[in-house]
Amino acid sequence: MKISTRAAAFALVIGGMVGLLAAQALPAAGVPTNQAARGGGGRAGEGGFTVPSLSVPPSDQALGRTAAASLLGWQVGVRTDTFGPLVFSEAAARADAAGMAFVEGVSTQKVGSDIPKNLDYNLTPAEVDKVKARLNELRLRMPAYHAETIPGDRVARRKLFEFARSLGADMIVCSPERALIAELDSLANEFAINVAVVNRNPNGALLQVKELSKRTGFSVDLGAWIEAGIKPLAGLGQLKDRVLAASLSDRSALGTKGRYVALGAGWPIQQHFYSN
């Protein structure tokens, strides 16, 4: 089976991450969803940050975890709702302490105790500035933004893209109605922000984006693929270079009889990747 260069690199990342993450256990809250993006590498460090750092130096293991994904051009990070019922500000600190350079914001998560509002386009400019300041002081970047729902009107959909861009995101991860995908592709090109449609089964999915620009692709859920009996490499081969992001979930076996297991203990692991 032939797979694209991007998918091949992605597969190598999966293999490398197994060894690095095998010792990790699942958190009490369940299986987390970590994230990453193709592009810059390593820990975010110096460039572009303008306020004094509150970042906590990560352990050697955490640094290795982040760097492993960056070597092949995939940024690895964590969704900020991974840590249970924490507000964004606290979750960002957890991501920093875990050695992550990148996070994926989530539209349904509250910003903080001082801003008890969802992390979405309804925030005021001043509130957005506070979110950006929090990322800045923790030396984190947000390459992807997860929109749980796509707004029902065109004006609000533009606000979604404007909001994601204001946070520095290169990608919006979402589950839109099929009828909206073409419009989202147009907005993706206008705002220079990729759109990654959440995919839990690759069979026939490529037809959804065949006539669209390469800015529109998929955020694949490998745990769902494995549960459906789909081998990850086979699925990657179907979607080719349209794989923009991936949630890697580790399960004990193919099919519904498997279960989620500790990272590296079964099929390929749980992290989340984005491609620029």
ABEGO torsion letter per residue (X at the ends): XBBBAAAAAAAAAAAAAAAAAAABBBBAAEBBBBBBBBEBBEBAEABGBABBBABBBBBAAAAAAAAAAAAAGBBBBBBAAAAEBBBAAAAAAAAAAAGBABBBBBAABBABAABBBBBBAABBAAAAAAAAAAAAAAGBBBABBBBABBBABAAAAAAAAAAAAAAGBABBBBBBBAAAAAAAAAAAAAAGBBBBBBBABABGAAAAAAABBAABBBBBBAAAAAAAGBBAAAAAAAAEAABABBBBBBBABBEAABBBBBBGABBBBBBBBBBX
